[in-house]
Amino acid sequence: MKKFTLVAVIAVAASVAACSPKAKNDTAEAANSMAADVNATAAAATSTVDTATNNAMASAASSLDNAQATAQNAADKAGSAADKMRGAAGNAMIDAGHSMKK
């Protein structure tokens, strides 16, 4: 975009080289205005891309945090279930032992 602007400015400057000083000044002001517009557009595009990148990274981090919490909860529940099963198996063995004594 900047190359295009530079080429346009050079072309305009060359075409008005023989013009009056006022025409040259007006052309220079127009070229400066075009360059400023290009720079403002590029800055806005960069800002938009930066914001989108930051939002995507934050969303990815949040998703990873949620996945980790879900996995931890599942592991906790599995551990609790294993503890209950171990207790139930122990109680069953004790009951079986009492039954055999009778």
Secondary structure, 3 states (H helix, E strand, C coil): CHHHHHHHHHHHHHHCCCCCHHHHHHHHHHHHHHHHHHHHHHHHHHHHHHHHHHHHHHHHHHHHHHHHHHHHHHHHHHHHHHHHHHHHHHHHHHHHHHHHHC
